[in-house]
Amino acid sequence: MKHKMYWCFALIMAIGLFMAGCASVIKGTSQTVTFDSNPEGAKVMIDGRPFGVTPLSVSLAKNKYSNITFEKEGYKSRSMVLGKQFDAIALINIFWDLSTTDLITGAIYEYSPNQYYVDLKKVGSD
């Protein structure tokens, strides 16, 4: 009888560990976001830091960044908000630790959209 209790306890613990930080475990705490522009070769600045030039795919820590700016010499800069939304997979974790793990790691959110495209206008054009 004790042997069965230990197996039940081990199974419950394994399930609990799996569920802890569900969004963190299932989808991770970072996400690939893609940036492109017309013309290509625009510098991508995220929260004021350069990340590369378009076309660009970069893995970003979830819920860390909020603004994107595209810059290219001879063209007007374009800035926009890096959109975020609640990741519904985090709801699974609410039964274990009220989703605090996902909240702390940022995995409770995801970038949406995960692709950004801008048409840059030449300086002096309306």
N, C-alpha and C positions, 0 to 999 in steps of 0.2 A: 504494500500500500504506500509506504514512504517513497518507493522508487517512482511510482506514478505521480506522486505529488511533486517530486523534484522535476520531472519532465514537464508537467503542467506549468510550474513556476518558470522554468527555462523558456518554454514556448511563449508565455506571457511577456517575459522580459525581452525576448527577441522581437516580438511584434511591437512592443513599446519603443524599443530602440529604432526600429524601422520607421515608426510614425513620428519620432521626434525630429522636428524640422523637415517635414515632408517636402515643402517646396525647395528647401535647401538641398535635400538629398536627391529629389527627383529631377529638378531643373537646374540646380546649382545656384551660386550666388553671383554669377556673372552671365552676360548675354552678348551675343554677337549682334552688332548694329552696323548697317551698311550706309555709306554716304556716297552720293554721286552728284555731278553738276554738269551743266552745259554752259561754257566749255569745261572740259576736264582740266585737272591740274589745279583746282582751287584748294587753298589751305583750309583744313578743317580744324577749327578751334573749339574745344569743349571746355566750358567754364574758364575761358581765357588761356587754356593750355593747348599748344599745338599737338595734334595727334597724327598728322600726315596730310597727304593730298588726295583728291578724288581721282579715280574711284578708290574707295577705302572701305575695308571691313575691319572692325576692331572689337575686341572683347572688352566690355565695360562692366564694372562692378554695379550691380543693381542698386537703384535708389541712391546713387552717389552724385550723379551729374544732372544738370538741369537746363543748360543753355548751349546751343550750337551756333557758331558763326562760320560762314563760308567767305573767304577772302581771296581775291586774285587781282594782281596788278592790272590797272586799266578798267576794272569793273567795280560796280557798287557792291559793298559788302551786304550780305544777307544774314540776319540773325533770326533764330526761332527757338521756341521752347522744345526741349527734348521730352517728349510725352511719356508719361508713366500711367499705369493702371494696376489695379489690384489683381493679383494672380490667384484665380479661384482654387488652384491646387492647394493653396495654404489653408483652405477650409478643412481639409482632412486632418490637419494637425491641431485643430481647435479642441479635439477630444483628448489630446495628450497633454499639451502644455499651454493651451489657450493661444497657440500660434506665436508665443513669445520668441521662440528660437528663430522663426522666419522673420519676425519683426526686427530682431536685433541684427540679423545677417543681411537684411534688405531683400531677402528672397520673397517677401510677401508682395512685392511689386515686380512688374516687368516693363521694359520699354515698349511702348506702343505708339506709333508704328515702330518697326525695327528696321525700316528702310526710309531714307530721306533723299530727295532729289530736288535740286533748285536750278532754275534758269537765271543766270547772272546777266545783268544789263550793263552795257558799257557806260563808263562815266561820260556824262554829257547827254545821254539819251533819256527820253522821258518815258 
